[in-house]
């Protein structure tokens, strides 16, 4: 599978929106962008982030080390971590 940044971004945004919907927090897709903290500005917590990461790992067959997730608190940083651990062809 070839890394498609736009597809992965769309997947991440959809997963975050699902979390927000379950928590009954209202966020628009334009709120979930690079540079906006998912924790302090959007309203999800570290457990929610772990759920999002687990879904991404399962969907794309990745393994992302937990220590790298601490710095991935916005979509842009998530994308960099996913790209770093994308299987090499």
C-alpha positions as CSV (number, residue, x, y, z in Angstrom):
1,X,0.0,0.0,0.0
2,X,1.3,3.4,-1.0
3,X,1.3,6.2,1.6
4,X,-1.4,8.7,0.7
5,X,-1.2,11.6,3.0
6,X,-4.7,13.0,2.1
7,X,-6.4,9.6,2.6
8,X,-4.7,9.2,6.0
9,X,-5.6,12.8,7.0
10,X,-9.3,12.1,6.1
11,X,-9.2,8.9,8.1
12,X,-7.7,10.7,11.1
13,X,-10.3,13.5,10.9
14,X,-13.2,11.1,10.6
15,X,-11.9,9.1,13.6
16,X,-11.5,12.2,15.7
17,X,-15.0,13.4,14.7
18,X,-16.4,10.0,15.8
19,X,-14.8,10.4,19.2
20,X,-16.2,13.9,19.5
21,X,-19.6,12.8,18.5
22,X,-19.6,10.0,21.2
23,X,-18.5,12.6,23.8
24,X,-21.2,15.0,22.5
25,X,-18.7,17.6,21.6
26,X,-19.4,19.6,18.5
27,X,-16.4,20.1,16.2
28,X,-16.4,20.8,12.5
29,X,-13.9,19.2,10.1
30,X,-12.2,22.6,9.8
31,X,-11.5,22.6,13.5
32,X,-9.5,19.4,13.2
33,X,-6.5,20.7,11.3
34,X,-2.7,20.8,11.5
35,X,-1.5,23.1,14.3
36,X,-4.7,22.8,16.4
37,X,-4.2,20.7,19.6
38,X,-6.7,17.8,19.8
39,X,-6.4,17.9,23.6
40,X,-6.4,21.5,24.6
41,X,-8.4,23.0,21.7
42,X,-10.6,20.3,20.4
43,X,-11.4,18.5,23.6
44,X,-10.3,14.9,23.3
45,X,-8.1,13.2,26.0
46,X,-5.2,10.8,25.9
47,X,-7.4,7.7,26.0
48,X,-9.3,9.0,23.0
49,X,-6.0,9.5,21.2
50,X,-5.0,5.9,21.9
51,X,-8.3,4.7,20.4
52,X,-7.7,6.8,17.3
53,X,-4.2,5.4,17.0
54,X,-5.3,1.8,17.5
55,X,-7.9,2.3,14.7
56,X,-5.2,3.7,12.4
57,X,-2.8,0.9,13.2
58,X,-5.5,-1.7,12.5
59,X,-6.6,-0.1,9.2
60,X,-3.2,0.4,7.8
61,X,-1.2,-2.4,9.4
62,X,1.1,-0.1,11.4
63,X,2.8,-0.3,14.7
64,X,3.3,3.1,16.3
65,X,5.4,3.2,19.5
66,X,3.6,4.7,22.5
67,X,6.4,7.1,23.3
68,X,5.9,8.8,19.9
69,X,2.3,9.5,20.6
70,X,3.1,12.0,23.4
71,X,4.1,14.6,20.9
72,X,1.4,13.8,18.4
73,X,-1.4,16.1,19.7
74,X,-2.5,17.6,16.4
75,X,-3.3,16.1,12.9
76,X,-0.1,17.3,11.4
77,X,2.1,15.6,14.0
78,X,-0.1,12.5,13.7
79,X,0.5,12.4,10.0
80,X,4.3,12.7,10.5
81,X,4.3,9.8,13.0
82,X,2.1,7.7,10.6
83,X,4.4,8.4,7.7
84,X,7.5,7.6,9.7
85,X,6.1,4.1,10.5
86,X,4.5,3.4,7.1
87,X,5.7,0.1,5.7
88,X,8.5,0.6,3.2
89,X,7.8,-0.9,-0.2
